[in-house]
Amino acid sequence: MTQQEFDCRRDGYRMPAEWEPMAATWLGWPVLENREELWGEHYPAVCDAFALLARTIAKYQRCIVTAHTPLVETARKLCGPSVTVVPLAVEDNWVRDCGPIILSNEDKLSQVAAAFKFNAWGEKYSPYDGCARLADDIAAMAQLPVMRSSMVLEGGSFYVDGQGTLLTTESCLLHPNRNPGMTRADIEAELRRMLGVTKIIWLPGYPPEVETNGHIDGIASFIAPGKILFNAADPDMGEYYTGMQENRRALELATDARGRRFEILDLPVPRNAYNYDCPRFCDTYANYVLVNGAVISTAFDVPQDELARAVFAQAFPDRVVELLPITAISLGGGATHCSTQQHPMLGNRLQMCNLA
């Protein structure tokens, strides 16, 4: 099977939903050099926050931190012995967006790594050569063949339900800074080929969002087949509220690949959590990550934290809710979901890989 011949569904692969069993979580490590505008004087606090996130993930499953090579020893010291830290060329911590998307074949008990092009969210940051090769680097470590696409796509720009449905936003995938030569139909065809989906749901997204042009993982996520967790802004939040209402309306009108309308569960927005002079501050609970047995998001030390905890418990009744004091990560314009990528259990070879 060559990369040009690869077709996810035809070849028996699919992208598992994020609630399915995982072998590990890949977690990025923050880099200050050439990213000073992201972290600045807060960089030590940012590293402490990432270390806490890593140790928390490791309570539930294997956590593998991808660290820019000069930072490996610092990351190992802060993360401790429960976390695996590997040296790589990556210049950013946003593994979700530049790392591989791992697909599983249930019949063959095998995996492949889907590798899309990465252009630093529309050439917003430089350099990013190490990020652009991260999918290949992780695939090599995990002993996975790579199936490559020439389309620019970030992992935080879509969700799948594991049953053929993909959720994404127009503000990101149709933005001219990603794939100016591709039409919506071209993009849909490549998503179907590479990820094995049959139904693509387009939400308007949120164009004013400065870092990602409105990634879906700050707006809505699948929590089970036919169920959506939605970032519900408050009516007094002006343009942001209007934008989220447009996304909600699109969800209410949509059906999934099996014809189901969605049950929508509202997640609150933290209020007055913006404690930094930073236009990209990611003040949302919606950018959360699932691990085996837990759901992990950010605690902003505001009254909405407890309401968010209750909503997460309702959405994931069989998981521990971990709200962590890691607001420093949000300075970079993302949070726990952006910084991680799941490695599915089915067909994985990690137990045979030397990642020391």
DRENMI-60847 format. One record per residue (C-alpha): residue number from 1; residue in three letters; z negated, y, x negated. Coordinates in Angstrom, 3 decimals. Each point is the difference from the previous one (the first is absolute). Layout:
% residues N
+------+------+----------+----------+----------+
! resi ! resn !        z !        y !        x !
+------+------+----------+----------+----------+
!  NUM !  ALA !        Z !        Y !        X !
...
+------+------+----------+----------+----------+
END
This chain:
% residues 356
+------+------+----------+----------+----------+
! resi ! resn !        z !        y !        x !
+------+------+----------+----------+----------+
!    1 !  MET !    0.000 !    0.000 !    0.000 !
!    2 !  THR !    1.048 !    3.322 !   -1.536 !
!    3 !  GLN !   -1.469 !    3.339 !    0.894 !
!    4 !  GLN !    3.226 !    1.006 !    1.730 !
!    5 !  GLU !   -0.130 !   -3.159 !    2.115 !
!    6 !  PHE !   -3.661 !    0.335 !    0.962 !
!    7 !  ASP !   -0.691 !    0.320 !    3.705 !
!    8 !  CYS !   -3.662 !   -0.226 !    0.890 !
!    9 !  ARG !    0.238 !   -1.729 !    3.383 !
!   10 !  ARG !    2.922 !   -2.231 !   -0.846 !
!   11 !  ASP !   -1.715 !   -1.185 !   -3.176 !
!   12 !  GLY !   -3.222 !   -0.751 !    1.856 !
!   13 !  TYR !   -2.182 !    2.866 !   -1.244 !
!   14 !  ARG !   -2.038 !    2.585 !    1.859 !
!   15 !  MET !   -2.462 !    2.736 !   -0.808 !
!   16 !  PRO !   -3.412 !   -1.097 !    1.328 !
!   17 !  ALA !   -2.022 !    2.478 !    2.024 !
!   18 !  GLU !   -2.885 !    1.630 !   -1.833 !
!   19 !  TRP !   -2.627 !   -1.885 !    2.007 !
!   20 !  GLU !    1.282 !   -3.366 !   -1.224 !
!   21 !  PRO !   -1.854 !   -1.819 !   -2.838 !
!   22 !  MET !    0.328 !    1.560 !   -3.448 !
!   23 !  ALA !   -0.238 !   -1.454 !   -3.497 !
!   24 !  ALA !   -0.763 !    3.397 !   -1.547 !
!   25 !  THR !    0.280 !    3.764 !    0.258 !
!   26 !  TRP !    1.841 !    1.994 !   -2.673 !
!   27 !  LEU !   -1.679 !    3.385 !   -0.507 !
!   28 !  GLY !    1.298 !    2.945 !   -2.008 !
!   29 !  TRP !   -2.038 !    2.004 !   -2.520 !
!   30 !  PRO !    0.233 !    3.808 !   -0.161 !
!   31 !  VAL !    1.725 !    1.735 !   -2.912 !
!   32 !  LEU !   -0.812 !    3.584 !   -0.982 !
!   33 !  GLU !    2.770 !    0.665 !   -2.541 !
!   34 !  ASN !    2.983 !    1.654 !    1.750 !
!   35 !  ARG !   -1.934 !   -0.240 !    3.281 !
!   36 !  GLU !   -2.524 !    2.759 !   -0.671 !
!   37 !  GLU !    1.011 !    1.770 !    3.189 !
!   38 !  LEU !   -1.223 !   -3.021 !    1.978 !
!   39 !  TRP !   -3.421 !   -0.571 !   -1.545 !
!   40 !  GLY !   -0.897 !    2.934 !   -2.301 !
!   41 !  GLU !   -3.714 !    0.362 !   -0.690 !
!   42 !  HIS !   -0.794 !   -2.659 !    2.589 !
!   43 !  TYR !    1.564 !   -2.801 !   -2.073 !
!   44 !  PRO !   -3.325 !   -1.647 !   -1.043 !
!   45 !  ALA !   -1.086 !   -0.116 !    3.658 !
!   46 !  VAL !    3.421 !   -1.398 !    0.933 !
!   47 !  CYS !   -0.415 !   -2.839 !   -2.522 !
!   48 !  ASP !   -3.480 !   -0.769 !    1.341 !
!   49 !  ALA !    1.425 !   -0.139 !    3.526 !
!   50 !  PHE !    2.765 !   -2.386 !   -1.009 !
!   51 !  ALA !   -2.528 !   -2.213 !   -1.784 !
!   52 !  LEU !   -2.150 !   -0.155 !    3.141 !
!   53 !  LEU !    3.067 !   -0.901 !    2.042 !
!   54 !  ALA !    0.914 !   -2.736 !   -2.493 !
!   55 !  ARG !   -3.490 !   -1.501 !    0.011 !
!   56 !  THR !   -0.093 !    0.076 !    3.795 !
!   57 !  ILE !    3.320 !   -1.823 !    0.278 !
!   58 !  ALA !   -1.260 !   -2.549 !   -2.528 !
!   59 !  LYS !   -2.922 !   -0.856 !    2.316 !
!   60 !  TYR !    2.547 !   -1.573 !    2.350 !
!   61 !  GLN !    2.939 !   -1.152 !   -2.125 !
!   62 !  ARG !    1.596 !    0.367 !   -3.400 !
!   63 !  CYS !    0.687 !    3.598 !   -1.042 !
!   64 !  ILE !    2.561 !    0.669 !   -2.734 !
!   65 !  VAL !    0.085 !    3.557 !   -1.324 !
!   66 !  THR !    3.260 !    1.237 !   -1.532 !
!   67 !  ALA !   -1.038 !    2.519 !   -2.636 !
!   68 !  HIS !    2.140 !    2.235 !   -2.198 !
!   69 !  THR !   -0.399 !   -1.760 !   -3.349 !
!   70 !  PRO !   -2.085 !    2.671 !   -1.813 !
!   71 !  LEU !   -2.491 !   -0.029 !    2.902 !
!   72 !  VAL !   -0.647 !   -3.749 !    0.169 !
!   73 !  GLU !   -3.338 !   -0.051 !   -1.814 !
!   74 !  THR !   -1.362 !    2.880 !    2.074 !
!   75 !  ALA !    1.083 !   -1.734 !    3.199 !
!   76 !  ARG !   -1.581 !   -3.289 !   -1.077 !
!   77 !  LYS !   -3.277 !    1.703 !   -0.865 !
!   78 !  LEU !   -0.191 !    1.843 !    3.338 !
!   79 !  CYS !    1.200 !   -2.874 !    2.182 !
!   80 !  GLY !   -2.171 !   -2.678 !   -1.537 !
!   81 !  PRO !    0.457 !   -3.751 !   -0.445 !
!   82 !  SER !    0.906 !   -0.816 !    3.607 !
!   83 !  VAL !    3.323 !    1.879 !   -0.305 !
!   84 !  THR !    3.089 !   -0.978 !   -2.030 !
!   85 !  VAL !    1.636 !    2.944 !   -1.825 !
!   86 !  VAL !    3.512 !   -0.387 !   -1.418 !
!   87 !  PRO !    1.876 !    2.426 !   -2.316 !
!   88 !  LEU !    3.301 !    1.358 !    1.309 !
!   89 !  ALA !    2.285 !    2.986 !   -0.531 !
!   90 !  VAL !   -0.631 !    1.413 !    3.496 !
!   91 !  GLU !   -0.717 !    3.769 !    0.076 !
!   92 !  ASP !   -1.534 !    0.145 !    3.487 !
!   93 !  ASN !   -2.546 !   -1.876 !    2.080 !
!   94 !  TRP !    2.083 !   -0.234 !    3.193 !
!   95 !  VAL !    0.821 !   -3.705 !   -0.280 !
!   96 !  ARG !    0.934 !   -0.230 !    3.681 !
!   97 !  ASP !    2.995 !    2.243 !   -0.537 !
!   98 !  CYS !    1.403 !   -1.173 !   -3.310 !
!   99 !  GLY !   -1.156 !   -3.604 !   -0.286 !
!  100 !  PRO !    1.717 !   -3.134 !    1.340 !
!  101 !  ILE !   -0.041 !   -1.149 !    3.609 !
!  102 !  ILE !   -0.868 !   -3.672 !   -0.083 !
!  103 !  LEU !    1.764 !   -2.296 !    2.453 !
!  104 !  SER !   -0.992 !   -3.578 !    0.851 !
!  105 !  ASN !    1.979 !   -3.100 !    0.954 !
!  106 !  GLU !   -2.200 !   -2.246 !    2.131 !
!  107 !  ASP !    2.205 !   -3.084 !   -0.343 !
!  108 !  LYS !    0.426 !    0.156 !   -3.776 !
!  109 !  LEU !   -3.490 !    1.420 !   -0.645 !
!  110 !  SER !    1.616 !    2.552 !   -2.274 !
!  111 !  GLN !    0.117 !    3.761 !   -0.455 !
!  112 !  VAL !    2.461 !    2.619 !   -1.177 !
!  113 !  ALA !   -0.536 !    3.661 !   -0.895 !
!  114 !  ALA !    2.122 !    2.525 !    1.864 !
!  115 !  ALA !    0.612 !    2.963 !   -2.319 !
!  116 !  PHE !    1.340 !    3.251 !    1.398 !
!  117 !  LYS !    0.933 !    3.065 !   -2.036 !
!  118 !  PHE !   -2.727 !    2.585 !   -0.555 !
!  119 !  ASN !    0.665 !    3.698 !   -0.603 !
!  120 !  ALA !   -3.531 !    1.466 !    0.135 !
!  121 !  TRP !    0.156 !    1.021 !    3.662 !
!  122 !  GLY !    3.196 !    1.946 !   -0.420 !
!  123 !  GLU !   -0.386 !    1.015 !   -3.678 !
!  124 !  LYS !   -3.355 !    1.720 !    0.611 !
!  125 !  TYR !   -1.588 !   -1.205 !   -3.252 !
!  126 !  SER !    1.114 !   -0.817 !   -3.519 !
!  127 !  PRO !    0.029 !   -2.175 !   -1.985 !
!  128 !  TYR !    0.124 !   -3.087 !    2.187 !
!  129 !  ASP !    1.887 !   -2.548 !   -2.093 !
!  130 !  GLY !   -3.040 !   -2.297 !   -0.074 !
!  131 !  CYS !   -0.382 !    0.244 !    3.753 !
!  132 !  ALA !    3.686 !   -0.785 !    0.474 !
!  133 !  ARG !   -0.430 !   -3.272 !   -1.895 !
!  134 !  LEU !   -3.377 !   -0.945 !    1.503 !
!  135 !  ALA !    1.528 !   -2.408 !    2.521 !
!  136 !  ASP !    1.620 !   -1.929 !   -2.848 !
!  137 !  ASP !   -3.155 !    0.106 !   -2.124 !
!  138 !  ILE !   -2.245 !   -1.347 !    2.762 !
!  139 !  ALA !    2.581 !   -2.612 !    0.982 !
!  140 !  ALA !    0.139 !   -1.208 !   -3.614 !
!  141 !  MET !   -3.802 !   -0.268 !   -0.141 !
!  142 !  ALA !   -0.088 !   -1.883 !    3.301 !
!  143 !  GLN !    2.914 !   -2.274 !   -1.006 !
!  144 !  LEU !    2.163 !    1.160 !    2.903 !
!  145 !  PRO !    3.792 !    0.326 !    0.143 !
!  146 !  VAL !    1.132 !    3.520 !    0.840 !
!  147 !  MET !    2.383 !    0.832 !    2.831 !
!  148 !  ARG !    1.221 !    3.547 !   -0.542 !
!  149 !  SER !    1.223 !    2.737 !    2.318 !
!  150 !  SER !    1.835 !    3.169 !   -1.011 !
!  151 !  MET !   -1.704 !    1.887 !    2.854 !
!  152 !  VAL !   -2.928 !    2.334 !   -0.676 !
!  153 !  LEU !   -3.001 !   -1.161 !    2.020 !
!  154 !  GLU !   -3.765 !    0.398 !   -0.366 !
!  155 !  GLY !   -2.377 !   -2.644 !    1.293 !
!  156 !  GLY !   -2.121 !    2.560 !    1.835 !
!  157 !  SER !    2.987 !    1.090 !    2.071 !
!  158 !  PHE !   -0.011 !   -3.083 !    2.239 !
!  159 !  TYR !   -2.174 !   -2.641 !    1.646 !
!  160 !  VAL !    1.039 !   -3.449 !    1.248 !
!  161 !  ASP !   -1.662 !   -2.218 !    2.582 !
!  162 !  GLY !    1.073 !   -3.284 !   -1.601 !
!  163 !  GLN !    1.977 !   -0.859 !    3.134 !
!  164 !  GLY !    3.171 !    1.981 !   -0.600 !
!  165 !  THR !   -1.060 !    3.584 !    0.775 !
!  166 !  LEU !    0.018 !    2.880 !   -2.489 !
!  167 !  LEU !   -1.556 !    3.412 !    0.638 !
!  168 !  THR !    1.140 !    3.053 !   -1.976 !
!  169 !  THR !    0.660 !    3.754 !    0.201 !
!  170 !  GLU !    3.111 !    2.124 !    0.131 !
!  171 !  SER !   -1.630 !    2.807 !   -2.010 !
!  172 !  CYS !   -0.247 !   -2.279 !   -3.039 !
!  173 !  LEU !    2.760 !   -2.615 !    0.077 !
!  174 !  LEU !    2.662 !    2.434 !    1.222 !
!  175 !  HIS !   -1.017 !    2.778 !   -2.371 !
!  176 !  PRO !    2.914 !    0.960 !   -2.306 !
!  177 !  ASN !   -2.242 !   -0.273 !   -3.088 !
!  178 !  ARG !    0.026 !   -3.823 !    0.265 !
!  179 !  ASN !    3.384 !   -1.433 !    0.983 !
!  180 !  PRO !    2.400 !    2.871 !    0.744 !
!  181 !  GLY !    3.025 !   -2.312 !    0.052 !
!  182 !  MET !   -1.432 !   -2.386 !    2.588 !
!  183 !  THR !    0.109 !    0.290 !    3.771 !
!  184 !  ARG !   -2.754 !   -1.198 !    2.327 !
!  185 !  ALA !    2.091 !   -3.092 !    0.683 !
!  186 !  ASP !    0.364 !   -0.652 !   -3.749 !
!  187 !  ILE !   -3.764 !    0.280 !   -0.487 !
!  188 !  GLU !   -0.709 !   -2.304 !    2.925 !
!  189 !  ALA !    2.420 !   -2.603 !   -1.336 !
!  190 !  GLU !   -1.699 !    0.014 !   -3.411 !
!  191 !  LEU !   -3.468 !   -0.244 !    1.537 !
!  192 !  ARG !    1.149 !   -3.029 !    1.980 !
!  193 !  ARG !    1.567 !   -1.630 !   -3.054 !
!  194 !  MET !   -2.891 !    0.602 !   -2.380 !
!  195 !  LEU !   -3.013 !   -0.353 !    2.306 !
!  196 !  GLY !    1.234 !   -2.391 !    2.677 !
!  197 !  VAL !   -0.783 !    2.228 !    2.993 !
!  198 !  THR !    2.007 !    0.037 !    3.226 !
!  199 !  LYS !   -1.362 !    3.111 !    1.779 !
!  200 !  ILE !   -0.517 !    3.403 !   -1.634 !
!  201 !  ILE !   -2.071 !    2.623 !    1.811 !
!  202 !  TRP !    0.538 !    3.573 !   -1.154 !
!  203 !  LEU !   -2.765 !    2.537 !    0.547 !
!  204 !  PRO !    0.677 !    3.700 !   -0.635 !
!  205 !  GLY !   -2.557 !    0.044 !   -2.808 !
!  206 !  TYR !   -1.460 !    3.261 !   -1.299 !
!  207 !  PRO !    2.386 !    2.174 !   -2.057 !
!  208 !  PRO !   -2.630 !    2.558 !   -1.145 !
!  209 !  GLU !   -1.875 !   -2.674 !   -1.962 !
!  210 !  VAL !    0.563 !    1.099 !   -3.584 !
!  211 !  GLU !   -0.290 !   -3.158 !   -2.104 !
!  212 !  THR !    1.855 !   -2.790 !    1.829 !
!  213 !  ASN !    1.940 !    1.866 !    2.708 !
!  214 !  GLY !   -2.015 !   -1.812 !    2.639 !
!  215 !  HIS !   -0.687 !   -3.617 !   -0.971 !
!  216 !  ILE !   -0.877 !   -2.258 !    2.914 !
!  217 !  ASP !   -3.273 !   -1.080 !   -1.627 !
!  218 !  GLY !   -1.531 !    3.350 !    0.880 !
!  219 !  ILE !    1.142 !   -0.228 !    3.617 !
!  220 !  ALA !    0.010 !   -3.489 !    1.523 !
!  221 !  SER !   -0.416 !   -3.631 !   -1.045 !
!  222 !  PHE !    0.308 !   -3.453 !    1.508 !
!  223 !  ILE !   -3.419 !   -1.629 !    0.418 !
!  224 !  ALA !    1.299 !   -3.111 !    1.812 !
!  225 !  PRO !    3.232 !   -0.971 !    1.743 !
!  226 !  GLY !    0.534 !    2.532 !    2.778 !
!  227 !  LYS !   -2.946 !    2.180 !   -1.100 !
!  228 !  ILE !    0.021 !    3.345 !   -1.818 !
!  229 !  LEU !   -2.748 !    2.050 !   -1.636 !
!  230 !  PHE !    0.962 !    3.654 !    0.407 !
!  231 !  ASN !   -1.107 !    3.145 !   -1.839 !
!  232 !  ALA !   -1.001 !    2.115 !    3.002 !
!  233 !  ALA !   -0.238 !    3.697 !   -0.882 !
!  234 !  ASP !   -2.066 !    2.376 !    2.145 !
!  235 !  PRO !    1.639 !    2.525 !    2.375 !
!  236 !  ASP !   -1.307 !    2.984 !   -1.970 !
!  237 !  MET !    1.841 !   -1.101 !   -3.156 !
!  238 !  GLY !    3.208 !    1.882 !    0.802 !
!  239 !  GLU !    3.197 !   -1.221 !   -1.648 !
!  240 !  TYR !   -1.690 !   -3.185 !   -1.227 !
!  241 !  TYR !   -1.093 !   -0.921 !    3.524 !
!  242 !  THR !    3.490 !    0.693 !    1.354 !
!  243 !  GLY !    1.542 !   -2.195 !   -2.684 !
!  244 !  MET !   -2.368 !   -2.891 !    0.655 !
!  245 !  GLN !    0.621 !    0.252 !    3.754 !
!  246 !  GLU !    3.731 !   -0.349 !   -0.622 !
!  247 !  ASN !   -0.670 !   -3.134 !   -2.020 !
!  248 !  ARG !   -2.256 !   -1.405 !    2.696 !
!  249 !  ARG !    2.627 !    0.621 !    2.669 !
!  250 !  ALA !    2.579 !   -1.888 !   -2.064 !
!  251 !  LEU !   -2.408 !   -2.932 !   -0.284 !
!  252 !  GLU !   -0.668 !    0.023 !    3.735 !
!  253 !  LEU !    3.732 !   -0.297 !    0.678 !
!  254 !  ALA !    0.613 !   -2.728 !   -2.579 !
!  255 !  THR !   -0.074 !   -3.793 !    0.154 !
!  256 !  ASP !   -0.337 !   -2.438 !   -2.891 !
!  257 !  ALA !    2.368 !   -2.761 !   -1.110 !
!  258 !  ARG !   -1.345 !   -2.287 !    2.734 !
!  259 !  GLY !    0.299 !    2.584 !    2.757 !
!  260 !  ARG !   -3.683 !    0.914 !    0.198 !
!  261 !  ARG !   -1.179 !    3.524 !    0.700 !
!  262 !  PHE !   -2.784 !    1.156 !   -2.276 !
!  263 !  GLU !   -3.705 !    0.175 !    0.613 !
!  264 !  ILE !   -1.065 !    3.149 !   -1.879 !
!  265 !  LEU !   -3.490 !    0.490 !   -1.396 !
!  266 !  ASP !   -0.869 !    3.550 !   -1.067 !
!  267 !  LEU !   -1.631 !    0.690 !   -3.356 !
!  268 !  PRO !   -1.701 !    3.402 !   -0.387 !
!  269 !  VAL !    0.889 !    2.600 !   -2.593 !
!  270 !  PRO !   -2.830 !    1.186 !   -2.280 !
!  271 !  ARG !   -0.783 !    3.659 !    0.643 !
!  272 !  ASN !   -1.095 !    2.495 !   -2.670 !
!  273 !  ALA !    0.449 !   -2.655 !   -2.683 !
!  274 !  TYR !    2.207 !    2.268 !   -2.092 !
!  275 !  ASN !   -2.456 !    0.837 !   -2.761 !
!  276 !  TYR !    2.550 !    0.667 !   -2.721 !
!  277 !  ASP !    2.537 !    2.733 !   -0.677 !
!  278 !  CYS !    2.889 !   -2.456 !    0.347 !
!  279 !  PRO !    2.943 !    0.162 !    2.426 !
!  280 !  ARG !    0.696 !   -3.740 !   -0.353 !
!  281 !  PHE !   -3.537 !   -1.206 !    0.810 !
!  282 !  CYS !    0.320 !   -3.210 !    2.021 !
!  283 !  ASP !   -2.637 !    0.440 !    2.691 !
!  284 !  THR !    0.696 !   -3.005 !    2.191 !
!  285 !  TYR !   -1.631 !   -3.341 !    0.721 !
!  286 !  ALA !    3.419 !   -1.440 !    0.873 !
!  287 !  ASN !    0.854 !   -0.619 !   -3.659 !
!  288 !  TYR !   -2.181 !   -3.123 !   -0.165 !
!  289 !  VAL !    0.458 !   -3.402 !   -1.639 !
!  290 !  LEU !   -0.701 !   -3.526 !    1.231 !
!  291 !  VAL !   -1.399 !   -2.762 !   -2.207 !
!  292 !  ASN !   -1.192 !   -3.470 !    0.947 !
!  293 !  GLY !   -3.009 !    0.614 !    2.216 !
!  294 !  ALA !   -0.143 !    3.806 !   -0.184 !
!  295 !  VAL !    1.692 !    3.287 !    0.812 !
!  296 !  ILE !   -0.489 !    2.814 !   -2.533 !
!  297 !  SER !    0.459 !    3.734 !    0.565 !
!  298 !  THR !   -1.516 !    3.308 !   -1.088 !
!  299 !  ALA !   -3.302 !    1.494 !    1.137 !
!  300 !  PHE !    0.315 !    3.793 !    0.112 !
!  301 !  ASP !   -3.670 !    0.736 !    0.728 !
!  302 !  VAL !    0.819 !    1.530 !    3.373 !
!  303 !  PRO !   -1.087 !   -0.982 !    3.544 !
!  304 !  GLN !    3.334 !   -1.749 !    0.655 !
!  305 !  ASP !   -0.861 !   -2.635 !   -2.620 !
!  306 !  GLU !   -2.122 !   -1.987 !    2.442 !
!  307 !  LEU !    2.600 !    0.204 !    2.751 !
!  308 !  ALA !    2.643 !   -1.213 !   -2.459 !
!  309 !  ARG !   -2.302 !   -2.864 !   -0.995 !
!  310 !  ALA !   -0.302 !   -1.012 !    3.657 !
!  311 !  VAL !    3.775 !    0.145 !    0.520 !
!  312 !  PHE !    0.640 !   -2.124 !   -3.094 !
!  313 !  ALA !   -2.562 !   -2.521 !    1.272 !
!  314 !  GLN !    1.842 !   -0.138 !    3.320 !
!  315 !  ALA !    3.382 !   -0.324 !   -1.699 !
!  316 !  PHE !   -1.181 !   -2.685 !   -2.435 !
!  317 !  PRO !   -2.965 !   -1.770 !    1.639 !
!  318 !  ASP !   -0.047 !   -2.814 !   -2.567 !
!  319 !  ARG !   -0.128 !    2.299 !   -3.043 !
!  320 !  VAL !   -2.704 !    1.987 !   -1.731 !
!  321 !  VAL !    0.629 !    3.759 !    0.199 !
!  322 !  GLU !   -0.344 !    1.663 !   -3.419 !
!  323 !  LEU !    0.139 !    3.819 !    0.078 !
!  324 !  LEU !   -0.337 !    1.112 !   -3.612 !
!  325 !  PRO !   -0.957 !    3.421 !   -1.466 !
!  326 !  ILE !    3.324 !    0.316 !   -1.842 !
!  327 !  THR !    1.325 !    3.336 !    1.220 !
!  328 !  ALA !    1.045 !    0.881 !   -3.557 !
!  329 !  ILE !    2.939 !   -2.411 !    0.381 !
!  330 !  SER !    1.276 !    2.121 !    2.881 !
!  331 !  LEU !    0.638 !    2.874 !   -2.415 !
!  332 !  GLY !    3.168 !   -1.810 !   -1.069 !
!  333 !  GLY !    1.479 !    0.037 !    3.502 !
!  334 !  GLY !   -0.773 !   -3.627 !    0.821 !
!  335 !  ALA !   -2.880 !   -2.399 !    0.464 !
!  336 !  THR !   -0.796 !   -3.716 !   -0.027 !
!  337 !  HIS !    3.243 !   -1.267 !    1.556 !
!  338 !  CYS !    2.205 !    2.077 !   -2.308 !
!  339 !  SER !   -1.858 !   -1.267 !   -3.053 !
!  340 !  THR !    0.264 !   -3.715 !    0.791 !
!  341 !  GLN !    2.539 !   -2.739 !    0.664 !
!  342 !  GLN !   -0.882 !   -3.351 !    1.500 !
!  343 !  HIS !    0.980 !   -3.304 !   -1.610 !
!  344 !  PRO !    0.379 !   -2.578 !    2.800 !
!  345 !  MET !   -1.722 !   -3.350 !   -0.325 !
!  346 !  LEU !    2.865 !   -2.190 !    1.196 !
!  347 !  GLY !    2.063 !   -1.238 !   -2.946 !
!  348 !  ASN !   -1.764 !    2.082 !   -2.661 !
!  349 !  ARG !   -0.197 !   -1.121 !   -3.643 !
!  350 !  LEU !   -2.715 !    2.394 !   -1.181 !
!  351 !  GLN !   -2.430 !   -2.814 !   -0.757 !
!  352 !  MET !    2.462 !   -1.216 !   -2.663 !
!  353 !  CYS !    0.596 !    3.432 !   -1.522 !
!  354 !  ASN !   -1.798 !    1.350 !   -3.046 !
!  355 !  LEU !   -0.801 !    3.588 !    0.898 !
!  356 !  ALA !   -2.608 !    0.604 !   -2.662 !
+------+------+----------+----------+----------+
END
